């Protein structure tokens, strides 16, 4: 199963993000979020990705595991929601 670790910078959140992607870019996208305050790679470590590997290998599903954003990590997290929308 093809595995890639992707990183990019978000100018809106002023920080770098990471994601694991499995597959060759085909099939239905399956986006997995970590558990509360969990790490993005835990779903792989706990075998969740391995359980769908036949579908990934067949090109029917592409799995993406995104890194969770903890609100305290984001600058201005104490702002009202309409502040973010109007920015």
Secondary structure, 3 states (H helix, E strand, C coil): CCEEEEEEEECCCCEEEEEEEECCCCCEEEEEECCCCCCCCHHHHCCHHHHCHHHHHCCCEEEEEECCCCHHHCCCCCCCHHHHHHC
